[in-house]
Amino acid sequence: MTASAWTEAPSTPFPNDPLTQNESCDLAIVGGGILGLCSGLHAAREGLSVRIVDAASVGDRASGLNGGQVIAGFKYDPGWLVAHFGEKRGAALAQFGASTPDAVFDLIAREKLDVPRQASGWIQAAHSDVAMRAIEQRAKQWIAYGVPAKILNVAEVTRLTGARGYLGGWHDPRGGAIQPFAYTRELARIAVAAGVRIAEHTRITRLNRENSAWVLQTADGKSLRAKSVIIATNAYADGLVPGLARTLLPLHSFQIATEPLSDEVLSTILPEGQVVSDSRRIVVYYRKGPNGRMLLGGRGSMAEPTDPKAWSHLEHALKRLYPALADVAIEKRWYGRVAMTLDHLPHVHEPEPGLIIAAGCQGRGVGLMTALGPRLVDYLASRDAERIPFPITPIRPIPFHAFRNIGISAAIAWYRLVDMLER
């Protein structure tokens, strides 16, 4: 594995602030990714003392390693949300999902963050007739909600993507892309400026309730007392909260980046700057990246990669979509861990008052976690459940979770075969 394409640019510096013995704060946040940083920033500006602790470096996990796509909504369409959750909750969820790209782009503009971005929209491209019919229904629902989306025919999707093999798709103008590593580091910078203290390379090993406070303890004996706690570890959940890790299906998202391409070649690929996800069960997503590179990602093996061959499925996908890139060198290969849930919806838990957890981004983490973080803080302050768009549910471990890797690997192999055969 090589370093990601995102780390080529200098990152924003901010001071690591290690925990000392017996600290206290109003809000402790475990996890320094997008959710943790946006929560901490909002809380600090509301006057709370905030401590963020992260087991790695800020930006070294999924928040800084993802594809940077900013996509509105969820895996489910507005009509399904209303039918499943009822008119009030379903409509609130649809409205919240629609707002998540604006949460990202407005934050970058308002705070003057040094984050490369493109707000030219997101394309979902159809690989089969069945997928095209589903995409048409999805687009029509969002159009009915007032979104100026457009259903694309074969010629239009080919022109906008430059790729071959698609039967059509839809263009959602709300979406776009950011440079995720820069975004995460810039969030950390402004959070620190607001008063948040961040301790990197600090793993919390115990979490206990003692009277009216939560006590977080590290492996080396340090402790942090907090009135409230947000767990923002997502796919990196471990045994800190009993049962939490067993509610999630952690998957590896692999990405590749080509060598810098010529302007002539780049002009034929995504000429209007959109980002793309296709309709396959094992989704392939791609965009133009920094320094004239082409980036493409998708699900990888469940095992930790040890050889460049682990990324070969992405190289094949790139050549299938863009035959002109068949001889282009792949210069960067990296991966991160993402969390899925069985119902394909984000989950919010509060196992005890003052301990709030959010996990399960389903590939939409950039916008979702940016928008959700301040809502969690407001809920902790007000105890008003309507501040959070998702229902607060109990932690329910997935049955036979210990066998997840075997089952997921088999499912991925099967879905890849179906995707290849389907038309």
Contacts in CASP RR format, 6 or more apart in sequence:
PFRMAT RR
TARGET T0000
AUTHOR 0000-0000-0000
METHOD contacts of the structure
MODEL  1
MTASAWTEAPSTPFPNDPLTQNESCDLAIVGGGILGLCSGLHAAREGLSV
RIVDAASVGDRASGLNGGQVIAGFKYDPGWLVAHFGEKRGAALAQFGAST
PDAVFDLIAREKLDVPRQASGWIQAAHSDVAMRAIEQRAKQWIAYGVPAK
ILNVAEVTRLTGARGYLGGWHDPRGGAIQPFAYTRELARIAVAAGVRIAE
HTRITRLNRENSAWVLQTADGKSLRAKSVIIATNAYADGLVPGLARTLLP
LHSFQIATEPLSDEVLSTILPEGQVVSDSRRIVVYYRKGPNGRMLLGGRG
SMAEPTDPKAWSHLEHALKRLYPALADVAIEKRWYGRVAMTLDHLPHVHE
PEPGLIIAAGCQGRGVGLMTALGPRLVDYLASRDAERIPFPITPIRPIPF
HAFRNIGISAAIAWYRLVDMLER
1 305 0 8 1.000
1 333 0 8 1.000
1 334 0 8 1.000
1 335 0 8 1.000
2 331 0 8 1.000
2 332 0 8 1.000
2 333 0 8 1.000
2 334 0 8 1.000
3 332 0 8 1.000
3 334 0 8 1.000
4 64 0 8 1.000
4 65 0 8 1.000
4 181 0 8 1.000
4 255 0 8 1.000
4 257 0 8 1.000
4 332 0 8 1.000
4 334 0 8 1.000
5 255 0 8 1.000
5 257 0 8 1.000
5 289 0 8 1.000
5 290 0 8 1.000
5 291 0 8 1.000
5 293 0 8 1.000
5 295 0 8 1.000
5 332 0 8 1.000
5 334 0 8 1.000
6 64 0 8 1.000
6 65 0 8 1.000
6 179 0 8 1.000
6 180 0 8 1.000
6 181 0 8 1.000
6 182 0 8 1.000
6 290 0 8 1.000
7 181 0 8 1.000
8 290 0 8 1.000
8 291 0 8 1.000
9 179 0 8 1.000
9 181 0 8 1.000
9 182 0 8 1.000
9 290 0 8 1.000
11 181 0 8 1.000
11 182 0 8 1.000
11 185 0 8 1.000
12 114 0 8 1.000
12 182 0 8 1.000
12 185 0 8 1.000
12 186 0 8 1.000
12 188 0 8 1.000
12 189 0 8 1.000
13 189 0 8 1.000
14 58 0 8 1.000
14 185 0 8 1.000
14 188 0 8 1.000
14 189 0 8 1.000
14 192 0 8 1.000
14 198 0 8 1.000
15 192 0 8 1.000
16 198 0 8 1.000
16 199 0 8 1.000
16 200 0 8 1.000
16 201 0 8 1.000
17 192 0 8 1.000
17 197 0 8 1.000
17 198 0 8 1.000
17 199 0 8 1.000
18 199 0 8 1.000
18 202 0 8 1.000
19 51 0 8 1.000
19 53 0 8 1.000
19 199 0 8 1.000
19 202 0 8 1.000
19 218 0 8 1.000
19 222 0 8 1.000
19 224 0 8 1.000
20 222 0 8 1.000
21 221 0 8 1.000
21 222 0 8 1.000
21 223 0 8 1.000
22 222 0 8 1.000
22 223 0 8 1.000
22 225 0 8 1.000
23 51 0 8 1.000
23 222 0 8 1.000
23 223 0 8 1.000
23 224 0 8 1.000
23 225 0 8 1.000
24 213 0 8 1.000
24 224 0 8 1.000
24 225 0 8 1.000
24 226 0 8 1.000
25 48 0 8 1.000
25 49 0 8 1.000
25 50 0 8 1.000
25 51 0 8 1.000
25 197 0 8 1.000
25 224 0 8 1.000
25 225 0 8 1.000
25 226 0 8 1.000
25 227 0 8 1.000
26 43 0 8 1.000
26 48 0 8 1.000
26 49 0 8 1.000
26 50 0 8 1.000
26 226 0 8 1.000
26 227 0 8 1.000
26 228 0 8 1.000
27 39 0 8 1.000
27 40 0 8 1.000
27 43 0 8 1.000
27 48 0 8 1.000
27 49 0 8 1.000
27 50 0 8 1.000
27 51 0 8 1.000
27 226 0 8 1.000
27 227 0 8 1.000
27 228 0 8 1.000
27 229 0 8 1.000
27 230 0 8 1.000
27 377 0 8 1.000
27 380 0 8 1.000
28 50 0 8 1.000
28 51 0 8 1.000
28 52 0 8 1.000
28 53 0 8 1.000
28 214 0 8 1.000
28 216 0 8 1.000
28 224 0 8 1.000
28 226 0 8 1.000
28 228 0 8 1.000
28 229 0 8 1.000
28 230 0 8 1.000
29 36 0 8 1.000
29 39 0 8 1.000
29 40 0 8 1.000
29 50 0 8 1.000
29 51 0 8 1.000
29 52 0 8 1.000
29 53 0 8 1.000
29 229 0 8 1.000
29 230 0 8 1.000
29 232 0 8 1.000
30 53 0 8 1.000
30 54 0 8 1.000
30 204 0 8 1.000
30 207 0 8 1.000
30 216 0 8 1.000
30 229 0 8 1.000
30 230 0 8 1.000
30 231 0 8 1.000
30 232 0 8 1.000
30 233 0 8 1.000
30 240 0 8 1.000
31 52 0 8 1.000
31 53 0 8 1.000
31 54 0 8 1.000
31 55 0 8 1.000
31 231 0 8 1.000
31 232 0 8 1.000
31 233 0 8 1.000
31 236 0 8 1.000
32 52 0 8 1.000
32 53 0 8 1.000
32 54 0 8 1.000
32 58 0 8 1.000
32 59 0 8 1.000
32 63 0 8 1.000
32 188 0 8 1.000
32 198 0 8 1.000
32 232 0 8 1.000
33 54 0 8 1.000
33 58 0 8 1.000
33 59 0 8 1.000
33 61 0 8 1.000
33 62 0 8 1.000
33 63 0 8 1.000
33 64 0 8 1.000
33 184 0 8 1.000
33 187 0 8 1.000
33 232 0 8 1.000
33 369 0 8 1.000
34 63 0 8 1.000
34 183 0 8 1.000
34 184 0 8 1.000
34 187 0 8 1.000
34 365 0 8 1.000
34 366 0 8 1.000
34 367 0 8 1.000
34 369 0 8 1.000
34 370 0 8 1.000
35 63 0 8 1.000
35 230 0 8 1.000
35 232 0 8 1.000
35 234 0 8 1.000
35 358 0 8 1.000
35 369 0 8 1.000
35 372 0 8 1.000
35 373 0 8 1.000
35 376 0 8 1.000
36 52 0 8 1.000
36 230 0 8 1.000
36 232 0 8 1.000
36 369 0 8 1.000
36 373 0 8 1.000
37 52 0 8 1.000
37 58 0 8 1.000
37 63 0 8 1.000
37 184 0 8 1.000
37 187 0 8 1.000
37 188 0 8 1.000
37 191 0 8 1.000
37 196 0 8 1.000
38 107 0 8 1.000
38 187 0 8 1.000
38 369 0 8 1.000
38 370 0 8 1.000
38 372 0 8 1.000
38 373 0 8 1.000
38 374 0 8 1.000
39 230 0 8 1.000
39 232 0 8 1.000
39 373 0 8 1.000
39 374 0 8 1.000
39 376 0 8 1.000
39 377 0 8 1.000
40 50 0 8 1.000
40 52 0 8 1.000
40 191 0 8 1.000
40 194 0 8 1.000
40 196 0 8 1.000
40 373 0 8 1.000
40 377 0 8 1.000
41 187 0 8 1.000
41 190 0 8 1.000
41 191 0 8 1.000
41 194 0 8 1.000
41 196 0 8 1.000
42 373 0 8 1.000
42 374 0 8 1.000
42 377 0 8 1.000
42 378 0 8 1.000
43 50 0 8 1.000
43 196 0 8 1.000
43 377 0 8 1.000
44 50 0 8 1.000
44 191 0 8 1.000
44 194 0 8 1.000
44 195 0 8 1.000
44 196 0 8 1.000
45 194 0 8 1.000
46 377 0 8 1.000
46 381 0 8 1.000
48 377 0 8 1.000
50 191 0 8 1.000
50 195 0 8 1.000
50 196 0 8 1.000
50 197 0 8 1.000
51 196 0 8 1.000
51 197 0 8 1.000
51 199 0 8 1.000
51 224 0 8 1.000
51 226 0 8 1.000
52 191 0 8 1.000
52 196 0 8 1.000
52 197 0 8 1.000
52 198 0 8 1.000
52 199 0 8 1.000
53 198 0 8 1.000
53 199 0 8 1.000
53 202 0 8 1.000
53 204 0 8 1.000
53 216 0 8 1.000
53 224 0 8 1.000
54 198 0 8 1.000
54 199 0 8 1.000
54 200 0 8 1.000
54 201 0 8 1.000
54 202 0 8 1.000
55 201 0 8 1.000
55 202 0 8 1.000
55 203 0 8 1.000
55 204 0 8 1.000
55 236 0 8 1.000
56 200 0 8 1.000
56 201 0 8 1.000
57 200 0 8 1.000
57 201 0 8 1.000
58 184 0 8 1.000
58 185 0 8 1.000
58 188 0 8 1.000
58 198 0 8 1.000
58 200 0 8 1.000
59 65 0 8 1.000
59 181 0 8 1.000
59 184 0 8 1.000
59 185 0 8 1.000
61 236 0 8 1.000
61 336 0 8 1.000
61 337 0 8 1.000
62 234 0 8 1.000
62 235 0 8 1.000
62 236 0 8 1.000
62 253 0 8 1.000
62 336 0 8 1.000
62 337 0 8 1.000
62 338 0 8 1.000
63 180 0 8 1.000
63 183 0 8 1.000
63 184 0 8 1.000
63 369 0 8 1.000
64 180 0 8 1.000
64 181 0 8 1.000
64 183 0 8 1.000
64 184 0 8 1.000
65 180 0 8 1.000
65 181 0 8 1.000
65 253 0 8 1.000
65 255 0 8 1.000
65 334 0 8 1.000
65 335 0 8 1.000
65 336 0 8 1.000
66 180 0 8 1.000
66 253 0 8 1.000
66 336 0 8 1.000
66 338 0 8 1.000
66 363 0 8 1.000
66 365 0 8 1.000
66 366 0 8 1.000
67 177 0 8 1.000
67 180 0 8 1.000
67 253 0 8 1.000
67 255 0 8 1.000
67 285 0 8 1.000
67 287 0 8 1.000
67 295 0 8 1.000
67 297 0 8 1.000
68 177 0 8 1.000
68 178 0 8 1.000
68 179 0 8 1.000
68 180 0 8 1.000
68 183 0 8 1.000
68 275 0 8 1.000
68 287 0 8 1.000
68 366 0 8 1.000
69 122 0 8 1.000
69 175 0 8 1.000
69 176 0 8 1.000
69 177 0 8 1.000
69 275 0 8 1.000
69 277 0 8 1.000
69 285 0 8 1.000
69 287 0 8 1.000
69 363 0 8 1.000
69 366 0 8 1.000
70 100 0 8 1.000
70 101 0 8 1.000
70 104 0 8 1.000
70 105 0 8 1.000
70 119 0 8 1.000
70 122 0 8 1.000
70 175 0 8 1.000
70 176 0 8 1.000
70 177 0 8 1.000
70 178 0 8 1.000
70 366 0 8 1.000
70 367 0 8 1.000
71 100 0 8 1.000
71 101 0 8 1.000
71 122 0 8 1.000
71 172 0 8 1.000
71 175 0 8 1.000
71 176 0 8 1.000
71 277 0 8 1.000
71 363 0 8 1.000
71 364 0 8 1.000
71 367 0 8 1.000
72 97 0 8 1.000
72 98 0 8 1.000
72 99 0 8 1.000
72 100 0 8 1.000
72 101 0 8 1.000
72 122 0 8 1.000
72 147 0 8 1.000
72 172 0 8 1.000
72 174 0 8 1.000
72 175 0 8 1.000
73 94 0 8 1.000
73 97 0 8 1.000
73 98 0 8 1.000
73 100 0 8 1.000
73 364 0 8 1.000
74 81 0 8 1.000
74 93 0 8 1.000
74 97 0 8 1.000
74 344 0 8 1.000
74 345 0 8 1.000
74 346 0 8 1.000
74 362 0 8 1.000
74 364 0 8 1.000
75 344 0 8 1.000
75 345 0 8 1.000
75 362 0 8 1.000
76 84 0 8 1.000
76 344 0 8 1.000
76 345 0 8 1.000
77 137 0 8 1.000
77 138 0 8 1.000
77 141 0 8 1.000
77 142 0 8 1.000
78 90 0 8 1.000
78 91 0 8 1.000
78 94 0 8 1.000
78 141 0 8 1.000
78 142 0 8 1.000
78 145 0 8 1.000
79 94 0 8 1.000
79 141 0 8 1.000
81 90 0 8 1.000
81 91 0 8 1.000
81 93 0 8 1.000
81 94 0 8 1.000
82 90 0 8 1.000
82 91 0 8 1.000
82 94 0 8 1.000
84 90 0 8 1.000
85 93 0 8 1.000
85 391 0 8 1.000
89 389 0 8 1.000
89 391 0 8 1.000
92 386 0 8 1.000
92 389 0 8 1.000
93 389 0 8 1.000
93 390 0 8 1.000
94 145 0 8 1.000
95 389 0 8 1.000
96 371 0 8 1.000
96 389 0 8 1.000
97 368 0 8 1.000
97 371 0 8 1.000
97 389 0 8 1.000
98 142 0 8 1.000
98 145 0 8 1.000
98 147 0 8 1.000
98 174 0 8 1.000
99 371 0 8 1.000
100 364 0 8 1.000
100 367 0 8 1.000
100 368 0 8 1.000
100 370 0 8 1.000
100 371 0 8 1.000
101 119 0 8 1.000
101 174 0 8 1.000
101 175 0 8 1.000
101 176 0 8 1.000
101 367 0 8 1.000
102 174 0 8 1.000
103 367 0 8 1.000
103 370 0 8 1.000
103 371 0 8 1.000
104 117 0 8 1.000
104 178 0 8 1.000
104 183 0 8 1.000
104 366 0 8 1.000
104 367 0 8 1.000
104 370 0 8 1.000
104 371 0 8 1.000
105 117 0 8 1.000
105 119 0 8 1.000
107 113 0 8 1.000
107 370 0 8 1.000
108 115 0 8 1.000
108 117 0 8 1.000
108 178 0 8 1.000
108 183 0 8 1.000
111 186 0 8 1.000
111 190 0 8 1.000
113 182 0 8 1.000
113 183 0 8 1.000
113 186 0 8 1.000
113 187 0 8 1.000
113 190 0 8 1.000
114 182 0 8 1.000
114 186 0 8 1.000
115 178 0 8 1.000
115 179 0 8 1.000
115 182 0 8 1.000
115 183 0 8 1.000
115 186 0 8 1.000
116 178 0 8 1.000
116 179 0 8 1.000
116 182 0 8 1.000
116 290 0 8 1.000
117 176 0 8 1.000
117 177 0 8 1.000
117 178 0 8 1.000
117 179 0 8 1.000
118 176 0 8 1.000
118 177 0 8 1.000
118 273 0 8 1.000
118 275 0 8 1.000
119 175 0 8 1.000
119 176 0 8 1.000
120 173 0 8 1.000
120 176 0 8 1.000
120 272 0 8 1.000
120 273 0 8 1.000
120 274 0 8 1.000
121 171 0 8 1.000
121 172 0 8 1.000
121 173 0 8 1.000
121 174 0 8 1.000
121 175 0 8 1.000
121 176 0 8 1.000
121 273 0 8 1.000
121 274 0 8 1.000
121 275 0 8 1.000
122 171 0 8 1.000
122 172 0 8 1.000
122 174 0 8 1.000
122 175 0 8 1.000
122 176 0 8 1.000
122 274 0 8 1.000
122 275 0 8 1.000
122 276 0 8 1.000
122 277 0 8 1.000
123 152 0 8 1.000
123 157 0 8 1.000
123 160 0 8 1.000
123 161 0 8 1.000
123 169 0 8 1.000
123 170 0 8 1.000
123 171 0 8 1.000
123 172 0 8 1.000
123 274 0 8 1.000
123 275 0 8 1.000
123 276 0 8 1.000
123 277 0 8 1.000
124 135 0 8 1.000
124 138 0 8 1.000
124 169 0 8 1.000
124 170 0 8 1.000
124 172 0 8 1.000
124 276 0 8 1.000
124 277 0 8 1.000
124 278 0 8 1.000
124 279 0 8 1.000
125 157 0 8 1.000
125 161 0 8 1.000
125 163 0 8 1.000
125 166 0 8 1.000
125 168 0 8 1.000
125 169 0 8 1.000
125 276 0 8 1.000
125 277 0 8 1.000
125 278 0 8 1.000
125 279 0 8 1.000
126 132 0 8 1.000
126 135 0 8 1.000
126 157 0 8 1.000
126 166 0 8 1.000
126 167 0 8 1.000
126 168 0 8 1.000
126 169 0 8 1.000
126 278 0 8 1.000
126 279 0 8 1.000
127 165 0 8 1.000
127 166 0 8 1.000
127 167 0 8 1.000
127 278 0 8 1.000
127 279 0 8 1.000
127 280 0 8 1.000
127 419 0 8 1.000
127 422 0 8 1.000
128 167 0 8 1.000
128 279 0 8 1.000
128 422 0 8 1.000
128 423 0 8 1.000
129 167 0 8 1.000
129 423 0 8 1.000
130 422 0 8 1.000
131 167 0 8 1.000
131 279 0 8 1.000
131 280 0 8 1.000
132 167 0 8 1.000
132 168 0 8 1.000
132 169 0 8 1.000
132 279 0 8 1.000
134 279 0 8 1.000
135 151 0 8 1.000
135 168 0 8 1.000
135 169 0 8 1.000
135 170 0 8 1.000
135 279 0 8 1.000
136 151 0 8 1.000
136 170 0 8 1.000
138 170 0 8 1.000
139 149 0 8 1.000
139 150 0 8 1.000
139 151 0 8 1.000
139 169 0 8 1.000
139 170 0 8 1.000
139 172 0 8 1.000
140 151 0 8 1.000
142 149 0 8 1.000
142 172 0 8 1.000
143 149 0 8 1.000
147 172 0 8 1.000
147 173 0 8 1.000
147 174 0 8 1.000
148 173 0 8 1.000
149 170 0 8 1.000
149 171 0 8 1.000
149 172 0 8 1.000
149 173 0 8 1.000
150 170 0 8 1.000
150 171 0 8 1.000
151 169 0 8 1.000
151 170 0 8 1.000
152 160 0 8 1.000
152 168 0 8 1.000
152 169 0 8 1.000
152 170 0 8 1.000
152 171 0 8 1.000
153 168 0 8 1.000
154 166 0 8 1.000
154 167 0 8 1.000
154 168 0 8 1.000
156 168 0 8 1.000
157 166 0 8 1.000
157 167 0 8 1.000
157 168 0 8 1.000
157 169 0 8 1.000
158 164 0 8 1.000
158 165 0 8 1.000
158 166 0 8 1.000
159 271 0 8 1.000
160 171 0 8 1.000
160 270 0 8 1.000
160 271 0 8 1.000
160 272 0 8 1.000
160 274 0 8 1.000
161 269 0 8 1.000
161 270 0 8 1.000
161 274 0 8 1.000
161 276 0 8 1.000
161 321 0 8 1.000
162 268 0 8 1.000
162 269 0 8 1.000
162 270 0 8 1.000
162 271 0 8 1.000
162 322 0 8 1.000
163 269 0 8 1.000
163 276 0 8 1.000
163 321 0 8 1.000
163 322 0 8 1.000
164 320 0 8 1.000
164 321 0 8 1.000
164 322 0 8 1.000
164 323 0 8 1.000
165 321 0 8 1.000
166 278 0 8 1.000
169 279 0 8 1.000
171 274 0 8 1.000
175 275 0 8 1.000
176 274 0 8 1.000
176 275 0 8 1.000
177 275 0 8 1.000
177 287 0 8 1.000
178 366 0 8 1.000
179 290 0 8 1.000
180 366 0 8 1.000
183 366 0 8 1.000
188 198 0 8 1.000
191 198 0 8 1.000
192 198 0 8 1.000
202 218 0 8 1.000
203 218 0 8 1.000
203 219 0 8 1.000
204 216 0 8 1.000
204 217 0 8 1.000
204 218 0 8 1.000
204 224 0 8 1.000
204 240 0 8 1.000
205 217 0 8 1.000
205 218 0 8 1.000
205 219 0 8 1.000
205 240 0 8 1.000
206 215 0 8 1.000
206 216 0 8 1.000
206 217 0 8 1.000
206 240 0 8 1.000
207 214 0 8 1.000
207 215 0 8 1.000
207 216 0 8 1.000
207 217 0 8 1.000
207 229 0 8 1.000
207 240 0 8 1.000
207 241 0 8 1.000
207 355 0 8 1.000
208 214 0 8 1.000
208 215 0 8 1.000
208 217 0 8 1.000
209 215 0 8 1.000
209 352 0 8 1.000
209 355 0 8 1.000
210 225 0 8 1.000
212 227 0 8 1.000
213 225 0 8 1.000
213 226 0 8 1.000
213 227 0 8 1.000
214 225 0 8 1.000
214 226 0 8 1.000
214 227 0 8 1.000
214 228 0 8 1.000
214 229 0 8 1.000
214 354 0 8 1.000
214 355 0 8 1.000
215 223 0 8 1.000
215 224 0 8 1.000
215 225 0 8 1.000
216 223 0 8 1.000
216 224 0 8 1.000
216 225 0 8 1.000
216 226 0 8 1.000
216 229 0 8 1.000
217 223 0 8 1.000
217 224 0 8 1.000
227 354 0 8 1.000
228 354 0 8 1.000
228 355 0 8 1.000
228 356 0 8 1.000
228 380 0 8 1.000
229 354 0 8 1.000
229 355 0 8 1.000
229 356 0 8 1.000
230 356 0 8 1.000
230 357 0 8 1.000
230 358 0 8 1.000
230 373 0 8 1.000
230 376 0 8 1.000
230 377 0 8 1.000
230 380 0 8 1.000
231 237 0 8 1.000
231 240 0 8 1.000
231 241 0 8 1.000
231 244 0 8 1.000
231 355 0 8 1.000
231 356 0 8 1.000
231 357 0 8 1.000
231 358 0 8 1.000
231 359 0 8 1.000
232 358 0 8 1.000
232 369 0 8 1.000
233 240 0 8 1.000
233 359 0 8 1.000
234 248 0 8 1.000
234 338 0 8 1.000
234 339 0 8 1.000
234 358 0 8 1.000
234 359 0 8 1.000
234 360 0 8 1.000
234 361 0 8 1.000
235 248 0 8 1.000
235 250 0 8 1.000
235 251 0 8 1.000
235 337 0 8 1.000
235 338 0 8 1.000
235 339 0 8 1.000
235 359 0 8 1.000
235 360 0 8 1.000
236 337 0 8 1.000
237 244 0 8 1.000
237 245 0 8 1.000
237 248 0 8 1.000
237 339 0 8 1.000
237 359 0 8 1.000
238 245 0 8 1.000
239 245 0 8 1.000
241 351 0 8 1.000
241 355 0 8 1.000
241 357 0 8 1.000
241 395 0 8 1.000
242 395 0 8 1.000
243 395 0 8 1.000
243 397 0 8 1.000
244 349 0 8 1.000
244 357 0 8 1.000
244 359 0 8 1.000
244 395 0 8 1.000
246 397 0 8 1.000
246 398 0 8 1.000
246 401 0 8 1.000
247 341 0 8 1.000
247 347 0 8 1.000
247 359 0 8 1.000
247 395 0 8 1.000
247 396 0 8 1.000
247 397 0 8 1.000
247 398 0 8 1.000
248 339 0 8 1.000
248 340 0 8 1.000
248 341 0 8 1.000
248 359 0 8 1.000
248 360 0 8 1.000
248 398 0 8 1.000
249 339 0 8 1.000
249 340 0 8 1.000
249 341 0 8 1.000
249 342 0 8 1.000
249 398 0 8 1.000
249 404 0 8 1.000
249 408 0 8 1.000
250 337 0 8 1.000
250 338 0 8 1.000
250 339 0 8 1.000
250 340 0 8 1.000
251 299 0 8 1.000
251 300 0 8 1.000
251 302 0 8 1.000
251 337 0 8 1.000
251 338 0 8 1.000
251 339 0 8 1.000
251 340 0 8 1.000
251 408 0 8 1.000
252 299 0 8 1.000
252 300 0 8 1.000
252 301 0 8 1.000
252 302 0 8 1.000
252 305 0 8 1.000
252 335 0 8 1.000
252 336 0 8 1.000
252 337 0 8 1.000
252 338 0 8 1.000
253 297 0 8 1.000
253 298 0 8 1.000
253 299 0 8 1.000
253 300 0 8 1.000
253 335 0 8 1.000
253 336 0 8 1.000
253 337 0 8 1.000
253 338 0 8 1.000
254 297 0 8 1.000
254 298 0 8 1.000
254 299 0 8 1.000
254 300 0 8 1.000
254 305 0 8 1.000
254 310 0 8 1.000
254 311 0 8 1.000
254 314 0 8 1.000
254 333 0 8 1.000
254 334 0 8 1.000
254 335 0 8 1.000
254 336 0 8 1.000
255 295 0 8 1.000
255 296 0 8 1.000
255 297 0 8 1.000
255 298 0 8 1.000
255 314 0 8 1.000
255 332 0 8 1.000
255 333 0 8 1.000
255 334 0 8 1.000
255 335 0 8 1.000
256 295 0 8 1.000
256 296 0 8 1.000
256 297 0 8 1.000
256 311 0 8 1.000
256 314 0 8 1.000
256 315 0 8 1.000
256 318 0 8 1.000
256 330 0 8 1.000
256 332 0 8 1.000
256 333 0 8 1.000
257 289 0 8 1.000
257 293 0 8 1.000
257 294 0 8 1.000
257 295 0 8 1.000
257 330 0 8 1.000
257 331 0 8 1.000
257 332 0 8 1.000
257 333 0 8 1.000
258 293 0 8 1.000
258 294 0 8 1.000
258 295 0 8 1.000
258 318 0 8 1.000
258 325 0 8 1.000
258 328 0 8 1.000
258 329 0 8 1.000
258 330 0 8 1.000
258 331 0 8 1.000
259 293 0 8 1.000
259 328 0 8 1.000
259 329 0 8 1.000
259 330 0 8 1.000
259 331 0 8 1.000
260 291 0 8 1.000
260 292 0 8 1.000
260 293 0 8 1.000
261 269 0 8 1.000
261 292 0 8 1.000
261 293 0 8 1.000
261 294 0 8 1.000
261 325 0 8 1.000
261 328 0 8 1.000
265 324 0 8 1.000
265 325 0 8 1.000
266 288 0 8 1.000
266 292 0 8 1.000
268 324 0 8 1.000
269 288 0 8 1.000
269 294 0 8 1.000
269 322 0 8 1.000
270 276 0 8 1.000
270 287 0 8 1.000
270 288 0 8 1.000
273 287 0 8 1.000
273 288 0 8 1.000
274 287 0 8 1.000
275 285 0 8 1.000
275 286 0 8 1.000
275 287 0 8 1.000
276 285 0 8 1.000
276 286 0 8 1.000
276 287 0 8 1.000
277 283 0 8 1.000
277 284 0 8 1.000
277 285 0 8 1.000
278 284 0 8 1.000
278 285 0 8 1.000
280 415 0 8 1.000
280 419 0 8 1.000
281 415 0 8 1.000
281 416 0 8 1.000
281 418 0 8 1.000
281 419 0 8 1.000
282 298 0 8 1.000
282 299 0 8 1.000
282 412 0 8 1.000
282 415 0 8 1.000
282 416 0 8 1.000
282 419 0 8 1.000
283 298 0 8 1.000
283 299 0 8 1.000
284 296 0 8 1.000
284 297 0 8 1.000
284 298 0 8 1.000
284 314 0 8 1.000
284 317 0 8 1.000
284 321 0 8 1.000
285 296 0 8 1.000
285 297 0 8 1.000
285 298 0 8 1.000
286 294 0 8 1.000
286 295 0 8 1.000
286 296 0 8 1.000
286 297 0 8 1.000
286 318 0 8 1.000
286 321 0 8 1.000
287 295 0 8 1.000
288 294 0 8 1.000
288 295 0 8 1.000
289 295 0 8 1.000
293 331 0 8 1.000
293 332 0 8 1.000
294 318 0 8 1.000
294 322 0 8 1.000
294 325 0 8 1.000
294 328 0 8 1.000
296 314 0 8 1.000
296 317 0 8 1.000
296 318 0 8 1.000
296 321 0 8 1.000
297 314 0 8 1.000
298 314 0 8 1.000
298 317 0 8 1.000
299 412 0 8 1.000
300 310 0 8 1.000
300 313 0 8 1.000
300 335 0 8 1.000
300 412 0 8 1.000
301 310 0 8 1.000
301 409 0 8 1.000
302 405 0 8 1.000
302 408 0 8 1.000
302 409 0 8 1.000
305 311 0 8 1.000
305 333 0 8 1.000
305 335 0 8 1.000
308 330 0 8 1.000
308 333 0 8 1.000
310 333 0 8 1.000
311 330 0 8 1.000
311 333 0 8 1.000
313 416 0 8 1.000
315 330 0 8 1.000
318 325 0 8 1.000
319 325 0 8 1.000
319 326 0 8 1.000
338 361 0 8 1.000
338 363 0 8 1.000
339 359 0 8 1.000
339 360 0 8 1.000
339 361 0 8 1.000
340 360 0 8 1.000
340 362 0 8 1.000
341 347 0 8 1.000
341 359 0 8 1.000
341 360 0 8 1.000
341 362 0 8 1.000
342 398 0 8 1.000
344 362 0 8 1.000
345 360 0 8 1.000
345 362 0 8 1.000
345 390 0 8 1.000
346 358 0 8 1.000
346 359 0 8 1.000
346 360 0 8 1.000
346 361 0 8 1.000
346 362 0 8 1.000
346 368 0 8 1.000
346 372 0 8 1.000
346 390 0 8 1.000
347 357 0 8 1.000
347 358 0 8 1.000
347 359 0 8 1.000
347 360 0 8 1.000
347 390 0 8 1.000
347 393 0 8 1.000
348 356 0 8 1.000
348 357 0 8 1.000
348 358 0 8 1.000
348 376 0 8 1.000
348 388 0 8 1.000
348 390 0 8 1.000
348 391 0 8 1.000
348 392 0 8 1.000
348 393 0 8 1.000
349 356 0 8 1.000
349 357 0 8 1.000
349 358 0 8 1.000
349 392 0 8 1.000
349 393 0 8 1.000
349 394 0 8 1.000
349 395 0 8 1.000
350 356 0 8 1.000
350 357 0 8 1.000
350 392 0 8 1.000
351 357 0 8 1.000
351 394 0 8 1.000
351 395 0 8 1.000
354 380 0 8 1.000
356 376 0 8 1.000
356 379 0 8 1.000
356 380 0 8 1.000
357 395 0 8 1.000
358 369 0 8 1.000
358 372 0 8 1.000
358 373 0 8 1.000
358 376 0 8 1.000
358 390 0 8 1.000
361 368 0 8 1.000
361 369 0 8 1.000
372 388 0 8 1.000
372 389 0 8 1.000
375 387 0 8 1.000
375 388 0 8 1.000
375 389 0 8 1.000
376 388 0 8 1.000
378 384 0 8 1.000
378 387 0 8 1.000
379 385 0 8 1.000
379 387 0 8 1.000
379 388 0 8 1.000
385 392 0 8 1.000
398 404 0 8 1.000
END
